[in-house]
Amino acid sequence: MDFKEITAQSKKAVEEILAGARMKPGDIFVIGCSSSEILGDQIGTATNIDSANAVFDGIIPVLKEHGIFAAAQCCEHLNRALVVERGAMEKYGFEQVNAIPKPNHAGGAFATVCYERFDDPVLVESLNGKADAGIDIGGTMIGMHMHSVVVPMRISLRKIGEAPIICARHRPKYVGGQRAVYDEDLM
């Protein structure tokens, strides 16, 4: 596996999502990442720290450059809790929970890498539907963390490594029916 290529693909994907998602500093970008799927294995069967670090190196610097909070989803064994920076927890009023993600135990490789490499990481149980955009690498099911109206995004990439990706962004709800006029910038 070419981990430099994984980093390049991850960076390109997040840059394309940010270009179309109209995010602003302080917004939340959720990342679900199966390091197993990146390697071509079934989710949860081949946890790999190297592929997780490669994704981190591609995505997190781009988010930091734009002032956007990252939220790294843990695996199902931690009920898909999320690793966030303490600043995100405090800004949004999330409740901290007590667990430390570990590969091959609970949390998964990407959550473990984020917990180890974030500046001031904490684990929260939920984003309370506050994520504004995100990427699901390998079928990790990030939708529960997003706002109630989510729009799928097509970008030039379909995979990172061997893992299929699904990208999404939030948009405000349409209200008012057929006589309403909508703001094109919010669509």
C-alpha positions in Angstrom: 0.0 0.0 0.0 1.3 3.4 -1.0 0.6 5.6 2.1 1.8 8.8 0.4 -1.0 8.2 -2.2 -3.5 7.7 0.7 -2.4 11.0 2.1 -2.7 12.7 -1.3 -6.2 11.2 -1.9 -7.4 12.2 1.5 -6.1 15.8 1.1 -7.8 16.1 -2.4 -11.1 14.7 -1.1 -11.3 17.1 1.8 -10.3 20.1 -0.3 -13.0 19.2 -2.8 -15.6 18.8 -0.1 -14.7 22.1 1.5 -14.9 23.8 -1.9 -18.5 22.7 -2.2 -19.7 22.7 1.4 -19.5 26.4 2.1 -18.1 25.8 5.6 -16.9 28.5 7.9 -14.4 28.6 10.7 -15.7 26.9 13.8 -17.9 24.4 11.8 -17.5 20.7 12.4 -16.3 18.2 9.8 -16.9 14.5 10.7 -14.6 11.8 9.5 -15.4 8.1 9.6 -12.5 6.0 8.5 -12.0 2.3 8.2 -8.3 1.6 7.9 -9.2 -2.0 7.1 -11.3 -1.0 4.1 -8.5 1.3 2.8 -6.3 -1.8 2.6 -9.1 -3.8 0.8 -10.2 -5.8 3.8 -13.6 -5.9 5.5 -14.3 -3.2 8.0 -13.0 -4.0 11.5 -10.8 -6.9 10.4 -7.3 -5.4 9.5 -6.8 -2.3 11.7 -3.8 -0.4 10.4 -2.2 2.6 12.1 -0.1 3.5 9.0 -3.2 4.0 6.8 -4.9 5.9 9.6 -1.9 8.2 9.9 -1.9 8.7 6.2 -5.5 9.8 6.2 -4.8 12.1 9.2 -1.9 13.7 7.4 -4.1 14.4 4.4 -7.2 15.7 6.1 -6.4 17.3 9.4 -3.9 20.0 8.2 -6.5 21.2 5.6 -9.2 21.5 8.2 -6.9 23.3 10.6 -5.9 25.7 7.9 -9.6 26.6 7.4 -10.3 26.8 11.2 -12.7 23.9 11.0 -13.1 21.4 13.8 -12.5 17.7 13.0 -14.5 15.0 14.7 -13.1 11.5 14.3 -15.8 8.8 14.7 -14.8 5.7 16.8 -16.0 2.2 15.9 -19.2 0.6 17.0 -17.6 -0.8 20.1 -17.5 2.7 21.5 -21.0 3.4 20.1 -19.5 5.6 17.5 -18.4 8.2 20.0 -16.1 10.9 18.6 -12.7 12.3 19.2 -12.7 16.1 19.1 -10.6 18.9 20.3 -11.6 20.3 23.7 -12.3 23.7 22.0 -15.0 22.0 19.9 -16.5 20.3 22.9 -16.7 23.6 24.8 -18.0 25.7 21.9 -20.8 23.3 21.2 -21.6 22.1 24.8 -20.9 18.5 24.1 -20.5 16.1 27.0 -17.2 14.4 27.5 -17.2 10.6 28.1 -14.5 8.4 29.5 -12.9 6.1 27.1 -9.6 6.0 25.2 -9.7 4.7 21.6 -7.3 1.8 20.9 -6.8 -0.1 17.7 -8.0 -3.7 17.7 -9.8 -3.1 21.0 -12.3 -0.3 20.7 -12.1 2.9 18.8 -10.3 1.9 15.7 -7.0 3.1 14.1 -8.2 6.5 12.9 -9.8 7.5 16.2 -6.6 6.3 18.0 -4.4 8.4 15.8 -6.6 11.4 16.3 -6.6 10.9 20.1 -2.8 10.7 20.0 -2.2 13.6 17.6 -4.9 16.2 18.4 -3.7 19.1 20.5 -6.2 18.6 23.3 -8.3 15.6 22.5 -11.5 14.5 24.3 -14.0 11.9 23.6 -17.7 12.9 23.3 -20.7 10.6 22.9 -22.5 12.7 20.3 -22.2 15.8 18.1 -26.0 16.3 18.7 -26.4 16.5 14.9 -24.1 19.5 14.5 -21.6 18.3 11.9 -21.8 20.5 8.8 -20.0 18.2 6.4 -18.1 15.0 6.4 -16.5 12.0 4.7 -17.2 8.4 5.3 -14.2 6.3 4.2 -15.2 2.6 4.0 -18.8 2.5 5.2 -18.5 3.7 8.8 -22.0 5.4 8.9 -21.4 9.0 9.8 -24.9 10.3 9.1 -26.0 10.2 12.7 -23.6 13.1 13.5 -24.9 15.5 10.8 -27.6 18.1 10.7 -31.1 16.9 9.8 -30.8 17.9 6.1 -27.8 16.3 4.5 -26.9 16.6 0.8 -24.6 13.9 -0.8 -21.6 15.4 -2.6 -20.0 13.9 -5.7 -16.3 14.6 -5.9 -13.7 13.5 -8.4 -12.5 10.6 -6.2 -14.6 7.5 -5.5 -12.1 5.7 -3.2 -9.3 6.3 -0.8 -7.1 3.3 -1.1 -9.5 0.5 -1.7 -12.2 2.0 0.5 -15.3 3.6 -1.2 -16.0 7.1 0.1 -19.3 8.9 0.6 -19.2 12.7 1.1 -21.9 14.9 2.4 -22.7 18.5 3.4 -25.5 20.2 5.4 -27.9 22.6 3.9 -30.7 24.5 5.6 -34.2 23.1 5.3 -36.5 24.4 2.6 -39.7 25.9 4.0 -42.7 27.7 2.5 -43.7 25.4 -0.3 -44.1 26.2 -4.0 -44.6 30.0 -3.5 -41.4 30.4 -1.6 -38.3 32.0 -3.0 -35.0 30.5 -1.9 -31.5 31.9 -1.3 -29.3 30.3 -4.0 -26.2 30.6 -1.8 -27.7 28.3 0.8 -28.7 25.5 -1.6 
